[in-house]
């Protein structure tokens, strides 16, 4: 696939172009190997579908991916950490990112390790980044651990983009339909209502329904539109509250198709993080603690927080997960995952089991999102068609009756 990029070339000038690569990981590596500093890289022609590019004042996951990847590649080239951070600060275009890395550079210059410098800003750098770098520094495998970490963040970004791309089309269709309905109801229907009120014959039922809607919009249209906007804003505000999130997350997991996507997405993220942390040298309880900390879904977070003390007491992870209370429709930890983890525990290759599971659930997300788009497209088009058809019939039927009278 193709990726569009913006880079600083070897002459420190901005250069734009496209590159062919199998994945974001490979495209990033190819550009950095040319000695270029990447400002931005996205799938070619898909800018509008990548909501992750908009950070709204926060440091985006893409910036973190490029930050780790640049450090990994430049350390391999023999460049000192101070020089690497200086280059990143100098080339960074995002103000918040530049500020965060400048603070890290200042601490590294004062003699602190990279992990300690990053740990001073936990709002930007989560425990996964800090702990994997810390283990690499202590074991002398920093370059290798940075490679693992960069790959993990790139895979996480790719997975997020798949889910966002699947949600993009339905969101646009539904938003456009809602907007069209509001415009018709508020501006068009009241005028049609006044026209049809002058007609002296029995109107069809569909036209009566349309006129009833038009009458409501004519009298209370502005109030209804403002009420809908306020209601949506209130729902958005309510959904971000801590006391509501657990209920919303649990309800979403129970939805037939959406729930399956969410379960597979969270399992892919959890298993990949577990695999990469174990591979980097962390213990099983440290890995579970990190995953519980960075997992966004409250249902999974609470399940992992329940698992952690059991693991610390010496119980096997597979046994603890088998005892987690879960739904039969969309189990949080399917039997396949528990069996694979059990195999990994018996063979001493638990990290490989987690990596295998992450790939498996990643493919499940891809397949489900592709099928979701295929299923929803005709459903959404049919829904829009019904609305348009109802309005057309309601308007055309009385006009046809009028023309028929004139004809007779």
N, C-alpha and C positions, 0 to 999 in steps of 0.2 A: 504494500500500500504506500501511498505518497504522504509526505509530511511537509507542511509549510514551515519555514523557520525564519527567524531574525537573529543575526549573530554579529559580534564584533570580530572582524577578521584579524589577521596578523599585523595589519597596518592600523589597527584600532579604529577602523571605519565600519559603519553599520552596513551589513549585506543581507539581502533577502533572497529567498529562493525556495525550491522544493527538492526533496531527496526521497529516493525510493528505498524502503526498508521493510523488513518483515514485521517489525514492532516498534513502539516508541523507544524501548530500551536500545535496540540496535541503531535506530536513527540518531539518538543522542550520542551514543558511543562513536559513531562514524564522524559526526560533526566535531566532537571534542578531539578526536584523534588527528584532525586536520589543524589543530592548534587554535581553534576558534572558541570564543566564549558565547554560549547560547543565551540570548535574551528571551526568546519565545519559540516554542515548537508545538504545533497542533496538527491533527489529521487534516490533510488537504481538502478544502471545500466543506469543512464541517464546523466552522467557527461558531455558527449560531447554535449548534447543538451542544456545545461544551460549556455548560454553566460553571464548571470548575475554574474557568479562566477569570471569573469575576470574584474578587476576594472581598469587596466591600470594606476596605480598610484593614483587612487581615492579611497575613502572609499566606499565599495560596500553596496548595500541595505541590503544584508544578514548580514553584520557586524552591521548595525544600528538596524536591527530586534533583533539580539542577545543581543546587548547593552541594549536596552529598556526592553527586556524580563528578562534579568538577574537582572536589577535594580528592576523591579516590583516584582519578586519572592523573592529576598533577603530582600527587604523592609518589605514584609509580614512576613519574618522570624525574624524581629526585629533587623537586622543588620543596623548600621548607614550608612548614605550616604557616608561619608568619607571612611569607611572600604570597602564599595561596590566598589567605584571607584578605590581604591588601588588594590583590587583583580582583577578588569578588566584590569588595567594597567599592573599588574604583569603577567597575563595570555595571554594578547594580543600578537599575533604573527605578525600581519601586522604592518609594521613600521609607516606608515602614521596614522593608527588608534591609535596606542600606543601614538604617539606624540599629536594627537588631544585630547585624553582622559586625558593625563598628564596635558595639559593646563587647561582642565575643573577642574581636581582635585585641581590644584594649586589655582584656583579662589574660589572654594568651601571652601577650607581650610582657605582662607582669609576672609571668612564670607559672600560671595555672594551666592544667591540662585542658584539652579541647572539651572533654566531657563535663568537667567542672564549669567551664566557661558557658557551655550550652545550658547546663542545669540552672544557671542563674536567671534564665528566662524560660520557665516551664510553660508559659502561655503560648510560646511559639514552638518550642522543641519538646515534643512529648516524650514520655519515659522510654518508648521503644528506641528512639534515636539516641538518647543519652546513655542508656544501658548497653546497647550494642557497641557504641564507640568506647565506653568505659572498659568493657571486657576486652576489646581489641587492644587498647592501650596497656592493660595489665598483662595480657598474654603475648604481646609483641606481634599481634596479627591485625593491626589496625587497617592496613590496606585491604586485606581480605574481608574483614568485617564491614568496611565501608562499601565494598562491592556488593555484599549480601544485602546491606541496608538500602543501597540505591535500587537494586533489583526489586526488593520488597515494596518500596514506595512507588516505583514505576508500575508494578503489577496492581497495586492498590488504586492508582490513578486510572489505569486502563479499565479496571472493573467498575469503578465509579462512573466512568464515561459511558460504558455500555448501558448501565441502568438509566443514566440521565438521557441518553439518546433514545431509549425505548419510551421514556415518559414525555419526550418533547412533542412528538406528533399528536398524541391524544390531548395534551395540554393546549396546543395551538388550536386544534379543531373545536374543543369545548369552549375556549375563550372567545374564539371568533363567533361561534354560535350564540353564546350568551350576549356578546356585544351587539350582534345583529338583531337579536330578539329585543334588546333594550331600545335600540334605535327605532325599530319598527313600531314598538309599543308606545314610545314617547312622542315620536314626531309624525309617523305616518298614519297609524290607526285612528287617532282622534279626528283627522281630516276626513278619512273614509267614513267614519261614524256619522259626521254631519251630512255627508252626501246620501248615505243609505236611509237616514231618517226622513228624507223627503219622498222616498218611494212609497207608493200606496198599495202594496201587496205583501202577502205572507213571505217572510224571508226564510231561507233554508236554515236548518239547525246549526250547521257549521258557521254560518254568517252571524247568527244570533250570539253564539259563543264568542266569536271574534269581536262583535260589537260590545258585549259585556266586558271583555278585557279592555277594549278601547275606552269604554266609559270610566272604568276604574283608573286607567292611566291618565285620562283627561282630567279627572278630579284630584287624583292623589299621586300622579306620576313622579313628580319631583321627590316627594316624600318616600316613595317606594325605592327609587334609584339610590337616594342617599342612605336609606335603611339597609339596602343590600350591600353597599360599599362599607358602611359601618359594621354590619354583621360579619362580612368577610375579614375585615381588619381585627374584629374582636376574636373571631375563631383563630386567626393566625397568632394573635397575642396569647390566647388561652393555650394553644398547642405548644407554646414555648415555655409554659410554666412547669416547674419541676413536679408539682403534685398531679398534673394532668398527663404528663408524658408516659408514665407506665401504662395507664389505661389505653391511650392512643396506640402505643407500640404493640400492646397485647391484642387489641382489636384488629390492627392491620395485619398481624401475623395470621389471624383466623380467616382473612379474606381468601376466597378460592384461588385466584391467580396471583394477585399482588402479594399475598402471604407466602406463596411458594418462592417468588422472586426474592423477597426479604430474607427468608430463611436461608436460601442458597447463597445470597450475597453475604450475610453475616458469617455463615459457616466458611465460605471461601476466605474472608478476611481473617477470621479467628485462626483457622488452620494454617494459613500462610504465615501469620505472625508467630504462631507457636513453632512452626518448622524453622523459621529463620532465627528465632531467638535461641532455640536449642542448638542449632548448627553453629551459632556464634559463640557458644560456650556457657550459656546461662543454664541454671538448674530448672527442673520442671516447675517448682513452686514459684521461682522468679518469673518464669515465662507466663504462667497463669495470672500472676499479679499484674504484669505489664498489660496483658491482653484485656483483663478486667478493667484496667484503668483507661485504656484508649478506646474500648468498644462504646459506640454511641447508643446502640439499642439498649434500653433500660432492662428489658426482659432478659437478654443475654448477659448483660452486666451483672444483674442480680444472681443469675444462675452460676456465673463464674466466681462471684464473691462467696457463694455457698460452697462451691467446689474447693476453693483455696485452703481453708482450714482443714478440710478432710485430707487433702494431699499432704499438708504439713504434718499431719499425724501419722503418715506412712501408708495411707491407703492408695491403691492403684487408681489412676485417672479414669480408666475404662469402667471400673466398678462404681466409682462415684457418679459418673455421667449416666450410667445405666439406672441409677436411683433418682435422677432428677425428674421431678414431676413435669409432665409435658402433654400437649394435645395429641390425640391420635391422628387428626387430620393433617396438621403440619408440625410434626415433632421437632423440637429445638435441636436435638441431637439424634439423628436417625440411626437405626441399627447398624447400617454400613459403616458409619463413622466410628461407633463404639467398637465394632469388631476389628476395624483396621488399626485403631489405637491399641487395642489389646494385643494384636499381632506385633506391633512395634515395640510394646513393652516386653513381650516374651523374647523377641529377637535382638533387643538392644538397638534397634534402628527406628526409634520413635520419631526422630526428625524427618526421616524419609516417608514415614506413614502420613505425617502431617502435610508434607509437600504434595504427596500423591492426592490426598483428600482435597487440598486447596485447588489443585488442577481440575479435579473431578467436579467440584461445586462451581468452579469458574465456568466450566463448559456447560453446566446445567443452567447457570444464569444466562449465558449466551443463547442457548437453545430456547429457553423460556421467553426471553425478550424478543427474539426473532418471531416466535409463534404468536406472542402477544400483539405485535404490530400487524401480523397477518390477520389475526382474528378481529382486532379492534377496527381496522380500516373499513371493512364493509359495514360493521355495526354503527360506527360513527357517521359514515356517509348515509346510511339508511336513516339514522336519527335526524340528521340535517334535512334529508329529503322529505321525511314525514312533516317536519315543521313548515318547510317551504311549500309542500304540496297542500297542506291544510290551509295555509294563508291564501294560496292561489285559488283553490276551489271556493273558499269563502268569499273571495272578491269577485271571481269570474261568474259564479252561479247567478247572483242577482243581476249582473250586467247582461248576461245571456237572456234572462227572463224579460228584461226591459226591451232588448233588441227584438225578441220574439213578438212582443206585443205590437211594436212599431211595424213589424213585418206583416202582421195579420190585419 
